[in-house]
């Protein structure tokens, strides 16, 4: 997770744009199958979480 956050910061440093939904999708795709329930819960409730909140909930 921290590595991805570093990549996202690098993207911003290079003045590129990644919206929050894209960042969250990238994080979800990087998670193992053990987090499938978390992904389902997120999608069902359509929670708007920041990356920091995602780290705390995982």
Secondary structure as GFF3:
##gff-version 3
##sequence-region A 1 58
A	DSSP	alpha_helix	2	13	.	.	.	ID=ss1
A	DSSP	alpha_helix	20	30	.	.	.	ID=ss2
A	DSSP	three_ten_helix	33	35	.	.	.	ID=ss3
A	DSSP	alpha_helix	36	45	.	.	.	ID=ss4
A	DSSP	alpha_helix	51	57	.	.	.	ID=ss5
###
